């Protein structure tokens, strides 16, 4: 019986990468056109949402989204969520309709095919480089001025499997304060169970996303970054604990 589980998990992982690549191959000409101008990014975003939903459905994930508040399509936001799985990217794209730009690890640009579009559409950061971290603020500022939103997983990466919710880095909150945009905390309840970074694990099933009430930043100063950081983290932590019960 255990041997069958290992065979299933191996095939399930392979199937995930097939689903990641397949729509990119099919949509390649349209994706290329959509990234040829920065002003055309919203068209790329629509294609990215289709890609994300294709993967989630293909993996047998039935996702549901609950909202305390709905983002205004004409405003910019800082979207944040807990980070436990590669599928967090897909669920974030499926959850949020407002065009946003990911701030993510530069290493992901090395992934064949996916990395080609990732490095041309996302804001890449090398967390070991202070120069790279500073450049993020300049690129994010340009995107926010064009009417887009920003998405950051503030744990700074996927924590160890036994970590319930890691501490948050300050970058997302500093950016939000600098630009006086609301923070939108989002809790992903099931992604670690569905498709964690442990190879022999995962299964089809439900994925729940919960969009919390927005946290305002109007009038806040950089000195209040840590307070804002902890406030946002506690919102997500408290919700995760209710799902755990």
C-alpha positions in Angstrom: 0.0 0.0 0.0 2.8 2.4 0.9 4.5 1.7 -2.4 1.4 2.8 -4.3 1.4 6.0 -2.3 5.0 6.8 -3.3 4.2 6.0 -7.0 1.1 8.3 -6.8 3.1 11.2 -5.2 5.9 10.9 -7.8 3.4 11.0 -10.7 1.5 13.8 -8.9 4.6 15.9 -8.8 5.4 15.2 -12.4 1.8 16.1 -13.4 2.2 19.5 -11.6 5.1 20.5 -13.7 3.3 19.3 -16.9 0.4 21.6 -16.0 2.8 24.5 -15.3 4.4 24.2 -18.7 1.5 23.2 -20.9 -0.4 26.5 -21.0 2.8 28.4 -21.3 3.6 26.5 -24.5 0.1 27.0 -25.9 -0.1 30.7 -25.0 3.5 31.5 -25.8 2.8 34.0 -28.6 0.1 35.8 -26.7 2.3 35.9 -23.6 5.2 37.3 -25.6 3.0 40.1 -27.0 1.6 40.9 -23.5 5.0 41.5 -22.0 6.4 43.5 -24.9 5.1 46.8 -23.3 4.9 47.5 -19.6 1.6 49.2 -20.1 0.2 45.9 -21.4 0.8 44.1 -18.2 -2.9 43.9 -17.3 -3.3 41.7 -20.4 -0.5 39.4 -19.2 -2.1 39.3 -15.8 -5.3 38.0 -17.2 -3.4 35.2 -19.0 -1.5 34.5 -15.7 -4.8 34.1 -13.9 -6.0 31.6 -16.6 -2.7 29.7 -16.2 -3.1 29.6 -12.4 -6.7 28.3 -12.5 -5.7 25.7 -15.1 -3.1 24.3 -12.8 -5.3 24.3 -9.7 -8.2 22.6 -11.5 -5.8 20.2 -13.2 -4.3 19.2 -9.8 -7.8 18.4 -8.4 -7.9 21.4 -6.1 -11.3 22.9 -5.4 -10.6 26.4 -4.2 -13.0 28.7 -2.3 -12.5 32.4 -1.5 -14.2 34.2 1.4 -13.9 38.0 1.8 -14.3 40.4 4.6 -13.7 43.2 2.1 -13.4 43.4 -1.7 -10.6 45.4 -3.3 -11.6 48.3 -5.5 -10.5 47.7 -9.1 -9.4 51.3 -9.4 -7.1 51.3 -6.4 -3.6 49.9 -5.6 -2.9 47.6 -2.7 -0.2 45.6 -0.9 -1.4 42.0 -1.0 0.3 39.7 1.5 -0.2 36.0 2.5 1.4 33.1 4.4 3.7 31.1 2.3 3.8 27.3 2.5 3.7 25.9 -1.1 4.6 26.5 -4.7 0.8 26.6 -5.3 0.6 29.9 -3.3 1.5 31.7 -6.5 -1.4 30.1 -8.3 -3.9 30.5 -5.5 -3.0 34.2 -5.1 -3.6 34.8 -8.8 -6.9 33.0 -8.7 -7.9 34.9 -5.5 -7.1 38.5 -6.5 -8.6 40.1 -9.6 -6.7 43.4 -9.3 -3.6 43.3 -11.5 -0.6 43.0 -9.2 3.1 42.4 -9.5 4.9 39.8 -7.4 8.0 40.6 -5.5 9.9 37.3 -5.4 13.2 35.5 -5.1 15.6 36.0 -8.0 16.4 32.3 -8.0 13.0 31.4 -9.5 14.1 33.1 -12.7 16.3 30.0 -13.3 13.3 27.7 -13.8 13.1 26.8 -17.5 10.3 28.5 -19.4 8.5 29.8 -16.3 11.6 31.8 -15.4 11.6 33.5 -18.8 8.3 35.3 -18.0 8.9 35.5 -14.3 12.0 37.7 -14.6 10.3 39.9 -17.1 7.1 40.5 -15.2 8.0 40.3 -11.5 10.2 42.4 -9.3 13.1 40.2 -8.4 15.0 40.5 -5.2 18.3 38.9 -4.0 17.8 39.0 -0.3 21.5 38.7 0.3 22.2 41.9 -1.6 21.4 45.3 0.0 21.6 46.9 -3.4 19.0 44.5 -4.8 16.6 45.1 -1.8 16.9 48.9 -2.4 16.2 48.5 -6.1 12.9 46.7 -5.2 11.5 50.0 -3.8 12.2 51.9 -7.0 10.7 49.3 -9.3 7.7 48.9 -7.0 7.2 52.7 -7.0 7.0 52.7 -10.8 4.5 49.9 -10.9 2.3 51.5 -8.2 2.3 54.8 -10.1 1.0 53.0 -13.2 -2.0 51.8 -11.2 -0.9 48.3 -10.4 -0.8 46.6 -7.0 2.1 44.7 -5.3 2.1 41.2 -3.8 4.7 40.0 -1.3 4.9 36.8 0.8 6.4 38.6 3.8 7.9 35.5 5.4 10.6 36.0 2.8 10.4 32.4 1.5 8.8 29.1 2.5 9.7 28.3 6.1 10.6 24.8 7.4 7.7 22.3 7.4 7.3 22.5 11.2 7.0 26.3 11.3 3.4 27.3 11.6 3.9 30.9 10.6 7.4 32.5 10.3 8.2 36.1 11.3 7.5 38.7 8.7 10.2 40.8 6.9 9.5 44.6 6.9 9.8 45.3 3.2 6.1 44.9 2.4 5.0 47.2 5.2 7.7 49.8 4.5 6.5 50.0 0.9 2.9 50.2 1.9 3.6 53.1 4.3 5.8 54.9 1.8 3.0 54.8 -0.8 0.1 55.0 1.7 -1.7 52.0 0.2 -3.8 49.6 2.2 -2.4 46.2 3.2 -4.7 43.2 2.3 -3.8 40.2 4.5 -4.8 36.9 2.9 -4.8 33.5 4.7 -4.2 30.3 2.8 -5.5 27.5 4.9 -4.7 24.3 3.1 -1.8 24.7 0.6 0.8 23.0 2.8 -1.5 19.9 3.1 -2.3 19.9 -0.6 1.2 20.4 -2.1 4.0 21.1 0.3 7.7 21.2 -0.5 8.0 17.6 0.9 8.2 15.5 -2.2 6.3 12.5 -1.0 3.2 14.4 0.1 0.1 16.1 -1.2 -3.3 15.2 -2.7 -6.3 16.7 -4.5 -8.8 18.5 -2.2 -10.0 21.8 -1.0 -7.9 25.0 -0.9 -9.4 27.9 1.2 -8.4 31.5 0.8 -9.6 34.2 3.2 -9.3 37.9 2.3 -9.3 39.9 5.6 -10.4 43.4 6.2 -7.8 45.8 4.9 -5.3 47.5 7.1 -5.0 51.2 6.4 -1.6 53.0 6.3 -2.8 56.6 5.8 -0.9 58.8 8.2 1.5 56.1 9.3 5.3 56.8 9.3 8.2 54.5 8.7 8.8 54.4 12.5 5.6 52.4 12.8 6.7 49.7 10.4 7.2 47.1 13.1 3.8 47.7 14.6 2.1 47.3 11.3 4.2 44.2 10.6 3.0 42.5 13.8 -0.6 43.7 13.3 -0.8 42.1 9.9 1.0 38.9 11.0 -1.4 38.5 13.9 -4.4 38.7 11.6 -3.1 35.8 9.5 -1.9 33.8 12.5 -5.2 34.1 14.3 -7.1 32.9 11.2 -4.7 30.0 10.7 -5.3 28.9 14.3 -9.1 28.9 13.7 -8.6 26.6 10.7 -6.4 24.3 12.7 -9.1 23.6 15.3 
